[in-house]
């Protein structure tokens, strides 16, 4: 029999953030992950404090960034890899009216630190942007694929990783903890992404799931050193490679790539850039989205040692350290969760 403090199911951004809370506080834990969920691996990994469609402030963006960026710095040092690429986001304007809306938004107290008031003229002959750009400050990209792959290797070397499917029906819940096969633990945390839909303990939570497909292209002539936001994001990856995405599909819940999504992304991209490009790769993932765009964090109403950390949606890079710290403080110190995170706002039962 193996005894630990925590079992964690899932090693995406949420699972990694919670593992880091446990490591910081010297808790013993193991992780189950069979790599069945792809959303964290295929994401662009952007951190951005502004909703660029409407020029509005992301919920608790300041708190999230202040917590998240030092955490990724710590992970860079732990894993000995480069993760954080600090790049400005340029929001392409399509009209004078959009320029005016941007400058109106930049006067708001919550946005003045994040929206530059300098209109940036387009000087790249391969980008179509006659009205120029607005620059988002304090933005960038985390290489989530490298993070997850490297963290899996780290856990594996630490003998903490079980690369296998977790079978919920084999979990035994007791007054003083849980047991799964030959592992006894004080607590279990489910951070399964969209896989939560198959979890009998939390299947009633309103986790919608939105499929996104993305392209990687090579555009030798583009030479772009910023993240471009228009109808899609164009994100430089280095070596003339760019991430293009993403689509939003609410019905299809598979990880299969489609020609429909590919054509949609190519059509939108050709309206943004005018140079030749080559498609290198296409991927798909299911984002764990929620009805109110807030995470799903908290304890099961009947089983006090069973917890969920999920529903980070499209902002997992920013949200995961914040949500993980909230959950850790709830479990270990009895500190109440932020009400907008707490699953008590929904019916949870089995």
Legacy VTK file of the C-alpha trace (Angstrom):
# vtk DataFile Version 3.0
C-alpha trace
ASCII
DATASET POLYDATA
POINTS 350 float
0.000 0.000 0.000
1.272 3.460 -0.937
0.241 6.456 1.206
0.175 10.033 -0.138
-1.439 13.331 0.726
-2.998 13.886 -2.711
-3.999 12.035 -5.853
-4.276 14.347 -8.857
-6.048 13.214 -12.004
-4.873 15.194 -15.031
-1.600 16.886 -15.895
-2.674 19.836 -18.019
-2.221 23.429 -16.912
-4.601 23.020 -13.963
-2.944 19.829 -12.745
0.567 21.284 -13.052
-0.428 24.438 -11.161
-1.840 22.351 -8.324
1.228 20.098 -8.260
3.342 23.212 -7.811
1.248 24.267 -4.823
1.830 20.831 -3.320
5.572 20.860 -3.994
5.881 24.321 -2.463
4.264 23.071 0.748
6.071 19.716 0.857
2.988 17.585 0.272
3.333 14.049 -1.051
1.338 13.377 -4.210
0.986 11.258 -7.326
-0.542 12.113 -10.708
-2.606 10.047 -13.134
-2.502 11.208 -16.735
-3.053 9.220 -19.936
-2.739 12.254 -22.262
-6.324 11.801 -23.473
-7.050 15.528 -23.188
-5.290 17.815 -25.658
-6.514 21.354 -24.997
-3.500 22.478 -22.925
-1.039 20.862 -25.323
-2.396 22.462 -28.488
-3.196 25.910 -27.062
-1.340 29.042 -28.129
-0.600 29.652 -24.447
-1.299 33.381 -24.555
-1.577 35.534 -21.479
-3.550 38.652 -22.207
-5.425 40.877 -19.721
-7.918 42.227 -22.288
-10.895 40.752 -24.136
-9.897 42.032 -27.557
-13.237 41.557 -29.240
-14.910 44.096 -26.955
-11.922 45.922 -25.391
-12.913 44.887 -21.882
-10.939 43.801 -18.812
-10.398 40.097 -18.160
-11.807 38.992 -14.797
-9.178 39.515 -12.066
-6.469 39.859 -14.713
-4.094 41.837 -12.464
-4.215 39.238 -9.688
-3.839 36.392 -12.157
-0.800 37.897 -13.897
0.914 38.837 -10.629
0.643 35.223 -9.517
1.121 33.403 -12.828
4.231 35.020 -14.289
6.491 34.329 -11.279
5.185 30.740 -11.270
6.240 30.227 -14.883
9.632 31.711 -14.031
9.960 29.122 -11.261
8.976 26.370 -13.687
11.616 27.560 -16.165
14.234 27.220 -13.437
12.913 23.860 -12.238
12.735 22.309 -15.693
15.696 24.196 -17.184
13.733 25.293 -20.256
12.471 28.511 -21.811
8.692 28.891 -21.426
7.780 32.584 -21.245
8.018 34.649 -24.424
7.082 38.237 -23.624
5.529 39.579 -26.816
3.147 42.482 -27.334
-0.243 41.753 -28.836
-1.221 44.034 -31.699
-4.968 44.329 -32.201
-5.645 45.091 -35.858
-8.139 47.908 -36.386
-10.651 47.601 -39.215
-11.999 51.146 -39.069
-11.647 54.608 -37.550
-14.537 53.680 -35.250
-12.531 50.787 -33.809
-9.612 53.104 -33.179
-11.929 55.452 -31.283
-13.392 52.568 -29.261
-9.863 51.494 -28.316
-8.865 54.935 -27.065
-12.131 55.267 -25.138
-11.426 51.932 -23.447
-7.825 52.932 -22.661
-9.158 55.777 -20.487
-10.859 53.349 -18.118
-9.066 52.802 -14.824
-8.949 49.003 -15.114
-7.541 49.125 -18.654
-5.164 52.084 -18.687
-2.194 49.903 -17.658
-2.836 47.424 -20.462
-3.931 49.384 -23.552
-1.309 51.615 -25.130
-2.578 55.013 -26.252
-0.104 55.137 -29.141
-1.549 54.202 -32.510
0.883 51.849 -34.238
1.138 52.202 -37.998
1.586 49.069 -40.055
5.082 48.945 -41.530
5.027 45.296 -42.583
4.261 45.012 -46.316
2.947 41.487 -45.826
0.215 42.425 -43.328
-3.052 44.037 -44.421
-3.752 46.725 -41.802
-4.457 50.147 -43.260
-5.909 51.425 -39.973
-2.961 50.232 -37.911
-2.890 48.503 -34.543
-3.482 48.992 -30.852
-0.848 47.474 -28.557
-1.717 45.357 -25.518
0.882 45.669 -22.769
1.973 42.983 -20.281
1.154 40.171 -22.704
3.007 37.155 -24.068
3.021 33.424 -24.685
3.803 30.366 -22.578
4.978 27.329 -24.535
2.371 24.992 -23.062
3.392 21.976 -25.143
6.969 22.155 -23.883
5.752 22.824 -20.335
3.466 19.799 -20.181
5.935 17.456 -21.872
8.794 18.544 -19.621
6.663 18.432 -16.481
5.528 14.899 -17.317
9.202 13.912 -17.585
9.908 15.620 -14.264
7.068 13.762 -12.529
8.163 10.519 -14.133
11.704 10.951 -12.839
10.273 11.693 -9.390
8.242 8.453 -9.541
5.034 10.465 -9.178
3.431 9.870 -12.589
1.084 7.038 -13.540
0.670 7.039 -17.336
-2.652 5.265 -17.345
-6.374 5.854 -17.412
-8.009 6.585 -14.083
-11.031 4.352 -13.447
-13.487 6.305 -11.313
-15.462 3.202 -10.340
-12.422 1.850 -8.516
-12.150 4.831 -6.208
-13.183 4.040 -2.629
-14.197 7.019 -0.525
-13.781 6.831 3.221
-14.257 9.212 6.120
-10.525 9.857 6.465
-9.544 9.809 2.793
-9.774 7.835 -0.410
-8.222 4.689 -1.795
-7.518 3.860 -5.424
-6.186 0.362 -6.026
-3.114 0.178 -3.768
-2.877 3.931 -3.164
-4.335 5.578 -0.054
-4.639 9.360 -0.044
-6.087 12.080 2.158
-7.551 13.913 -0.851
-8.163 13.538 -4.565
-8.310 16.428 -7.055
-9.816 15.962 -10.509
-8.181 18.244 -13.088
-9.254 16.292 -16.155
-10.205 19.051 -18.571
-13.088 18.054 -20.810
-12.646 14.498 -19.518
-14.625 15.661 -16.489
-17.777 14.900 -18.499
-17.144 11.192 -17.793
-16.463 11.753 -14.100
-19.394 10.354 -12.042
-18.672 12.687 -9.130
-18.871 15.930 -11.113
-20.687 15.008 -14.321
-23.594 17.344 -13.492
-21.409 20.438 -13.592
-22.137 22.616 -16.649
-18.871 21.974 -18.472
-19.693 22.637 -22.107
-16.526 21.993 -24.022
-15.697 23.936 -27.181
-13.608 22.358 -29.902
-10.809 24.427 -31.342
-8.653 23.671 -34.356
-5.355 25.380 -35.058
-2.766 25.498 -37.832
0.993 25.853 -37.760
2.285 27.558 -40.891
5.672 28.514 -42.254
5.775 32.003 -43.757
9.351 32.898 -44.636
8.582 36.460 -45.743
6.268 37.485 -42.888
9.001 38.384 -40.356
6.584 39.307 -37.571
7.858 39.792 -34.009
4.544 40.419 -32.269
1.287 38.539 -31.704
-1.338 39.720 -34.170
-5.042 39.629 -33.292
-7.620 40.033 -36.010
-10.335 37.521 -36.896
-7.772 34.930 -35.730
-4.541 35.084 -33.750
-1.243 34.888 -35.607
1.440 33.933 -33.093
5.164 33.765 -33.939
6.833 30.551 -32.801
10.315 31.197 -34.178
12.087 29.883 -37.300
9.424 31.511 -39.521
6.703 29.328 -37.952
3.367 30.791 -36.817
0.420 29.441 -34.822
-2.928 30.296 -36.433
-6.135 29.914 -34.482
-8.499 29.118 -33.363
-11.896 27.892 -34.485
-14.885 27.500 -32.160
-17.093 24.445 -32.629
-19.709 23.571 -29.991
-21.208 20.353 -31.375
-18.230 18.213 -32.394
-16.505 16.858 -29.277
-13.785 14.813 -31.000
-10.076 15.526 -31.400
-10.254 14.870 -35.142
-9.037 17.625 -37.456
-11.416 18.739 -40.215
-11.088 20.274 -43.655
-13.877 22.711 -42.763
-11.834 24.233 -39.943
-8.701 24.250 -42.095
-10.480 26.137 -44.871
-11.963 28.613 -42.374
-8.564 29.411 -40.883
-6.901 29.753 -44.286
-9.642 32.077 -45.529
-9.319 34.327 -42.486
-5.522 34.282 -42.639
-5.458 35.363 -46.287
-7.439 38.455 -45.313
-4.696 39.361 -42.813
-1.449 38.537 -44.624
-0.530 38.666 -48.303
2.612 36.513 -48.470
2.990 32.855 -49.348
2.784 30.296 -46.554
2.977 26.548 -46.117
0.764 24.550 -43.748
2.973 22.460 -41.488
0.531 21.014 -39.009
-3.123 21.000 -37.924
-4.339 20.029 -34.459
-7.577 20.004 -32.473
-8.513 20.084 -28.801
-11.583 20.483 -26.605
-11.474 23.538 -24.369
-13.093 22.983 -20.942
-15.474 25.934 -21.145
-18.288 26.861 -18.753
-21.605 28.661 -19.072
-20.455 31.695 -17.078
-16.793 31.691 -18.220
-15.572 31.011 -14.696
-13.577 27.981 -13.500
-15.080 25.034 -11.664
-13.324 24.756 -8.309
-14.423 23.180 -5.066
-15.385 20.093 -3.114
-18.084 17.530 -3.742
-21.132 18.300 -1.578
-21.260 14.768 -0.176
-17.599 13.698 -0.150
-15.467 16.249 1.686
-12.151 14.844 0.425
-13.045 14.840 -3.306
-12.272 18.052 -5.240
-12.424 19.500 -8.729
-10.152 21.994 -10.509
-11.428 22.552 -14.012
-13.212 24.787 -16.525
-10.325 27.144 -17.261
-11.536 27.636 -20.829
-9.392 29.749 -23.138
-7.405 31.449 -20.367
-5.766 28.500 -18.667
-2.278 30.032 -18.698
-3.415 33.005 -16.622
-6.112 31.306 -14.586
-4.499 28.033 -13.491
-2.059 29.306 -10.809
-4.770 31.541 -9.326
-7.403 28.775 -9.218
-4.902 26.207 -7.909
-3.865 28.472 -5.034
-7.508 29.099 -4.181
-8.183 25.362 -3.995
-5.062 24.581 -1.977
-5.934 27.246 0.590
-9.474 25.892 0.758
-8.320 22.332 1.451
-5.376 23.001 3.752
-6.456 26.176 5.569
-10.237 26.268 5.248
-10.142 29.600 3.414
-13.334 30.194 1.459
-13.107 30.108 -2.319
-13.896 33.141 -4.407
-17.654 32.796 -4.924
-17.309 33.150 -8.687
-15.053 30.085 -8.771
-16.882 27.905 -6.275
-18.947 25.060 -7.748
-21.525 25.729 -5.049
-23.064 28.075 -7.598
-24.211 24.926 -9.441
-25.845 21.616 -8.582
-23.087 19.043 -8.283
-24.445 15.697 -6.990
-23.739 12.299 -8.528
LINES 1 351
350 0 1 2 3 4 5 6 7 8 9 10 11 12 13 14 15 16 17 18 19 20 21 22 23 24 25 26 27 28 29 30 31 32 33 34 35 36 37 38 39 40 41 42 43 44 45 46 47 48 49 50 51 52 53 54 55 56 57 58 59 60 61 62 63 64 65 66 67 68 69 70 71 72 73 74 75 76 77 78 79 80 81 82 83 84 85 86 87 88 89 90 91 92 93 94 95 96 97 98 99 100 101 102 103 104 105 106 107 108 109 110 111 112 113 114 115 116 117 118 119 120 121 122 123 124 125 126 127 128 129 130 131 132 133 134 135 136 137 138 139 140 141 142 143 144 145 146 147 148 149 150 151 152 153 154 155 156 157 158 159 160 161 162 163 164 165 166 167 168 169 170 171 172 173 174 175 176 177 178 179 180 181 182 183 184 185 186 187 188 189 190 191 192 193 194 195 196 197 198 199 200 201 202 203 204 205 206 207 208 209 210 211 212 213 214 215 216 217 218 219 220 221 222 223 224 225 226 227 228 229 230 231 232 233 234 235 236 237 238 239 240 241 242 243 244 245 246 247 248 249 250 251 252 253 254 255 256 257 258 259 260 261 262 263 264 265 266 267 268 269 270 271 272 273 274 275 276 277 278 279 280 281 282 283 284 285 286 287 288 289 290 291 292 293 294 295 296 297 298 299 300 301 302 303 304 305 306 307 308 309 310 311 312 313 314 315 316 317 318 319 320 321 322 323 324 325 326 327 328 329 330 331 332 333 334 335 336 337 338 339 340 341 342 343 344 345 346 347 348 349
